[in-house]
Amino acid sequence: MKLKIFVFSLLIGFILSGCGVGSLVAAPFRVTGAVVNIVTPDVVGDSISKVGDAADAAIPF
């Protein structure tokens, strides 16, 4: 019983603290978008960066 309460409390703590998984998933898209902006028109790199922003918004933790 105490183990269940501990695990539940730990999960609630991670959820409320904003673990950063969304930012970690979005980082490669943002970096790739910035690099592509150097070589191609801004529209292409910005669209790649927006994929990262959408991933960050979609992942709640």
C-alpha positions as CSV (number, residue, x, y, z in Angstrom):
1,M,0.0,0.0,0.0
2,K,2.8,2.4,0.9
3,L,4.6,1.6,-2.4
4,K,1.5,2.6,-4.4
5,I,1.2,5.9,-2.5
6,F,4.8,6.6,-3.1
7,V,4.7,5.8,-6.8
8,F,1.5,7.9,-7.2
9,S,3.1,10.8,-5.4
10,L,6.2,10.6,-7.6
11,L,4.1,10.6,-10.8
12,I,2.1,13.5,-9.6
13,G,5.3,15.4,-8.8
14,F,6.7,14.8,-12.3
15,I,3.5,15.8,-14.0
16,L,3.2,19.1,-12.0
17,S,6.9,20.0,-12.3
18,G,6.9,19.9,-16.1
19,C,9.5,17.2,-16.7
20,G,10.7,18.6,-20.0
21,V,10.0,15.7,-22.3
22,G,8.2,17.9,-24.8
23,S,11.1,20.3,-25.0
24,L,13.5,17.5,-25.4
25,V,11.5,16.1,-28.3
26,A,11.1,19.5,-29.9
27,A,14.8,20.5,-29.7
28,P,16.1,18.6,-32.8
29,F,13.3,20.1,-34.9
30,R,14.2,23.6,-33.7
31,V,17.9,23.2,-34.3
32,T,17.3,21.7,-37.7
33,G,15.0,24.6,-38.6
34,A,17.6,27.1,-37.5
35,V,20.3,25.4,-39.6
36,V,18.0,25.1,-42.7
37,N,17.2,28.8,-42.4
38,I,20.8,29.5,-43.2
39,V,20.8,27.5,-46.4
40,T,17.2,27.9,-47.7
41,P,14.5,30.5,-47.6
42,D,13.1,31.3,-44.2
43,V,9.7,29.6,-44.9
44,V,11.3,26.1,-45.1
45,G,13.2,26.4,-41.8
46,D,10.3,28.1,-40.0
47,S,8.0,25.3,-41.0
48,I,10.5,22.7,-39.5
49,S,10.7,24.8,-36.3
50,K,6.9,24.9,-36.1
51,V,6.8,21.1,-36.1
52,G,9.0,21.2,-33.0
53,D,6.7,23.8,-31.4
54,A,3.7,21.7,-32.1
55,A,5.4,18.6,-30.6
56,D,6.2,20.7,-27.5
57,A,2.6,21.8,-27.2
58,A,1.2,18.3,-27.8
59,I,3.3,16.6,-25.1
60,P,1.9,17.8,-21.8
61,F,5.0,17.0,-19.6
